[in-house]
Amino acid sequence: MDIKVCTRCFGKGVKRHPNHDKAEVDYFPLIMDWVCEDCGYKGIPIVFYSKEDYERFISIMESNKSDRDKEN
């Protein structure tokens, strides 16, 4: 199971852009082929191969964010 995640908001609402569904583009994933439905970011997503990996990543990102908030 692949979980595609936005590189900006880390949401799982990443989809292929509807204008890039043609077969000839499937072999060359372009940066603009992907769009996050949560924040609107266009770019190549982060791909996780398991739910556990995704949850571990989110946990690390949240702990880093709280560490940065403490510094400010």
TIRO-2110 file (N, C-alpha, C; in Angstrom, 1 decimal):
// TIRO-2110
0.8, -1.2, 0.0, N, 1, A
0.0, 0.0, 0.0, CA, 1, A
0.9, 1.2, 0.0, C, 1, A
0.8, 2.0, -1.0, N, 2, A
1.5, 3.3, -1.1, CA, 2, A
0.7, 4.4, -0.5, C, 2, A
1.3, 5.2, 0.3, N, 3, A
0.7, 6.4, 0.9, CA, 3, A
1.4, 7.6, 0.3, C, 3, A
0.8, 8.4, -0.5, N, 4, A
1.4, 9.6, -1.0, CA, 4, A
1.0, 10.8, -0.2, C, 4, A
2.1, 11.6, 0.2, N, 5, A
1.9, 12.7, 1.2, CA, 5, A
2.5, 14.0, 0.6, C, 5, A
1.8, 15.1, 0.8, N, 6, A
2.2, 16.4, 0.4, CA, 6, A
3.5, 16.8, 1.1, C, 6, A
4.5, 17.3, 0.3, N, 7, A
5.7, 17.7, 0.9, CA, 7, A
5.6, 19.1, 1.7, C, 7, A
4.5, 19.8, 1.5, N, 8, A
4.3, 21.0, 2.3, CA, 8, A
3.5, 20.8, 3.6, C, 8, A
2.3, 20.2, 3.5, N, 9, A
1.5, 20.1, 4.6, CA, 9, A
1.4, 18.7, 5.2, C, 9, A
2.1, 17.8, 4.6, N, 10, A
2.1, 16.4, 5.0, CA, 10, A
0.7, 15.7, 5.0, C, 10, A
-0.2, 16.3, 4.3, N, 11, A
-1.6, 15.7, 4.2, CA, 11, A
-1.6, 14.6, 3.2, C, 11, A
-2.6, 13.7, 3.3, N, 12, A
-2.7, 12.6, 2.4, CA, 12, A
-3.6, 12.8, 1.2, C, 12, A
-3.9, 14.1, 0.9, N, 13, A
-4.8, 14.4, -0.1, CA, 13, A
-4.1, 14.7, -1.5, C, 13, A
-3.0, 14.0, -1.7, N, 14, A
-2.3, 14.2, -3.0, CA, 14, A
-2.9, 13.3, -4.1, C, 14, A
-3.2, 14.0, -5.2, N, 15, A
-3.7, 13.3, -6.4, CA, 15, A
-3.0, 13.7, -7.6, C, 15, A
-3.1, 12.8, -8.7, N, 16, A
-2.6, 13.2, -10.0, CA, 16, A
-3.4, 14.3, -10.5, C, 16, A
-2.7, 15.3, -11.1, N, 17, A
-3.4, 16.4, -11.7, CA, 17, A
-4.3, 15.9, -12.9, C, 17, A
-5.5, 16.3, -13.0, N, 18, A
-6.4, 15.7, -14.0, CA, 18, A
-5.9, 16.0, -15.4, C, 18, A
-5.2, 17.0, -15.7, N, 19, A
-4.7, 17.3, -17.0, CA, 19, A
-3.5, 16.4, -17.4, C, 19, A
-3.0, 15.6, -16.5, N, 20, A
-1.8, 14.8, -16.8, CA, 20, A
-2.1, 13.3, -16.7, C, 20, A
-3.3, 12.9, -17.1, N, 21, A
-3.7, 11.5, -17.0, CA, 21, A
-3.4, 10.7, -18.3, C, 21, A
-2.8, 11.4, -19.3, N, 22, A
-2.5, 10.7, -20.5, CA, 22, A
-1.4, 9.7, -20.3, C, 22, A
-1.4, 8.6, -21.1, N, 23, A
-0.5, 7.5, -20.9, CA, 23, A
1.0, 7.9, -21.2, C, 23, A
1.2, 8.8, -22.1, N, 24, A
2.6, 9.2, -22.4, CA, 24, A
3.3, 9.9, -21.3, C, 24, A
2.5, 10.5, -20.4, N, 25, A
3.2, 11.2, -19.3, CA, 25, A
3.4, 10.3, -18.1, C, 25, A
2.7, 9.1, -18.0, N, 26, A
2.9, 8.2, -16.9, CA, 26, A
4.3, 7.7, -16.7, C, 26, A
5.1, 7.7, -17.7, N, 27, A
6.4, 7.2, -17.6, CA, 27, A
7.4, 8.3, -17.1, C, 27, A
7.0, 9.5, -17.2, N, 28, A
7.9, 10.6, -16.8, CA, 28, A
7.1, 11.5, -15.8, C, 28, A
7.1, 11.1, -14.5, N, 29, A
6.4, 11.9, -13.5, CA, 29, A
7.0, 13.3, -13.4, C, 29, A
6.2, 14.3, -13.8, N, 30, A
6.7, 15.7, -13.7, CA, 30, A
6.3, 16.3, -12.4, C, 30, A
7.0, 17.4, -12.0, N, 31, A
6.7, 18.0, -10.7, CA, 31, A
5.2, 18.5, -10.7, C, 31, A
4.7, 19.0, -11.8, N, 32, A
3.4, 19.6, -11.8, CA, 32, A
2.3, 18.5, -12.0, C, 32, A
2.7, 17.3, -12.1, N, 33, A
1.7, 16.2, -12.2, CA, 33, A
0.9, 16.0, -11.0, C, 33, A
1.3, 16.4, -9.8, N, 34, A
0.7, 16.1, -8.5, CA, 34, A
0.2, 17.4, -7.9, C, 34, A
-1.0, 17.3, -7.3, N, 35, A
-1.5, 18.4, -6.6, CA, 35, A
-2.1, 17.9, -5.2, C, 35, A
-1.9, 18.7, -4.2, N, 36, A
-2.4, 18.4, -2.9, CA, 36, A
-3.8, 19.1, -2.8, C, 36, A
-4.8, 18.2, -2.5, N, 37, A
-6.2, 18.8, -2.4, CA, 37, A
-6.4, 19.5, -1.0, C, 37, A
-5.4, 19.3, -0.1, N, 38, A
-5.6, 19.9, 1.2, CA, 38, A
-5.0, 21.4, 1.2, C, 38, A
-3.8, 21.6, 0.6, N, 39, A
-3.2, 22.9, 0.6, CA, 39, A
-3.0, 23.6, -0.8, C, 39, A
-3.2, 22.8, -1.8, N, 40, A
-3.1, 23.3, -3.2, CA, 40, A
-1.7, 23.2, -3.7, C, 40, A
-0.7, 22.7, -3.0, N, 41, A
0.7, 22.6, -3.4, CA, 41, A
0.8, 21.7, -4.6, C, 41, A
1.6, 22.1, -5.6, N, 42, A
1.9, 21.2, -6.7, CA, 42, A
3.3, 20.8, -6.7, C, 42, A
3.6, 19.5, -6.7, N, 43, A
4.9, 19.0, -6.6, CA, 43, A
4.9, 17.5, -6.4, C, 43, A
6.1, 16.9, -6.5, N, 44, A
6.2, 15.4, -6.3, CA, 44, A
6.0, 15.1, -4.8, C, 44, A
5.1, 14.1, -4.6, N, 45, A
4.8, 13.7, -3.2, CA, 45, A
5.9, 12.9, -2.6, C, 45, A
5.8, 12.8, -1.2, N, 46, A
6.6, 11.8, -0.5, CA, 46, A
5.8, 10.5, -0.5, C, 46, A
6.4, 9.4, -0.8, N, 47, A
5.7, 8.1, -0.9, CA, 47, A
6.2, 7.2, 0.3, C, 47, A
5.2, 6.7, 1.1, N, 48, A
5.5, 5.8, 2.1, CA, 48, A
4.9, 4.5, 1.7, C, 48, A
5.6, 3.4, 2.1, N, 49, A
5.1, 2.1, 1.7, CA, 49, A
4.3, 1.3, 2.8, C, 49, A
4.2, 2.0, 3.9, N, 50, A
3.4, 1.4, 5.0, CA, 50, A
2.8, 2.5, 5.9, C, 50, A
1.7, 2.2, 6.5, N, 51, A
1.0, 3.1, 7.4, CA, 51, A
1.9, 3.4, 8.6, C, 51, A
2.7, 2.4, 9.0, N, 52, A
3.6, 2.6, 10.2, CA, 52, A
4.7, 3.6, 9.8, C, 52, A
5.3, 3.5, 8.6, N, 53, A
6.3, 4.5, 8.2, CA, 53, A
5.8, 5.9, 8.2, C, 53, A
4.5, 6.1, 7.7, N, 54, A
3.9, 7.4, 7.6, CA, 54, A
3.7, 7.9, 9.0, C, 54, A
3.1, 7.1, 9.9, N, 55, A
2.9, 7.5, 11.3, CA, 55, A
4.1, 7.9, 12.0, C, 55, A
5.2, 7.1, 11.8, N, 56, A
6.5, 7.4, 12.4, CA, 56, A
7.0, 8.8, 11.9, C, 56, A
6.9, 9.0, 10.6, N, 57, A
7.3, 10.3, 10.0, CA, 57, A
6.6, 11.5, 10.6, C, 57, A
5.2, 11.3, 10.7, N, 58, A
4.4, 12.4, 11.3, CA, 58, A
4.8, 12.7, 12.7, C, 58, A
5.0, 11.6, 13.5, N, 59, A
5.4, 11.7, 14.9, CA, 59, A
6.7, 12.5, 15.0, C, 59, A
7.7, 12.2, 14.1, N, 60, A
9.0, 12.9, 14.2, CA, 60, A
8.8, 14.4, 13.8, C, 60, A
8.0, 14.6, 12.7, N, 61, A
7.8, 16.0, 12.3, CA, 61, A
7.1, 16.8, 13.4, C, 61, A
6.1, 16.2, 14.1, N, 62, A
5.4, 16.9, 15.1, CA, 62, A
6.3, 17.2, 16.3, C, 62, A
7.2, 16.3, 16.7, N, 63, A
8.2, 16.5, 17.8, CA, 63, A
9.2, 17.6, 17.4, C, 63, A
9.6, 17.6, 16.1, N, 64, A
10.5, 18.7, 15.7, CA, 64, A
9.8, 20.0, 15.7, C, 64, A
8.5, 20.1, 15.3, N, 65, A
7.8, 21.3, 15.3, CA, 65, A
7.7, 21.9, 16.7, C, 65, A
7.4, 21.0, 17.7, N, 66, A
7.2, 21.4, 19.1, CA, 66, A
8.5, 21.9, 19.6, C, 66, A
9.6, 21.3, 19.2, N, 67, A
11.0, 21.7, 19.6, CA, 67, A
11.3, 23.1, 19.1, C, 67, A
10.9, 23.4, 17.8, N, 68, A
11.1, 24.7, 17.2, CA, 68, A
10.3, 25.7, 17.9, C, 68, A
9.0, 25.4, 18.3, N, 69, A
8.1, 26.3, 19.0, CA, 69, A
8.7, 26.7, 20.3, C, 69, A
9.3, 25.8, 21.0, N, 70, A
9.9, 26.1, 22.3, CA, 70, A
11.1, 27.0, 22.2, C, 70, A
11.8, 27.0, 21.1, N, 71, A
13.0, 27.9, 20.9, CA, 71, A
12.5, 29.3, 20.7, C, 71, A
11.4, 29.5, 20.1, N, 72, A
10.9, 30.9, 19.8, CA, 72, A
10.2, 31.5, 20.9, C, 72, A
END
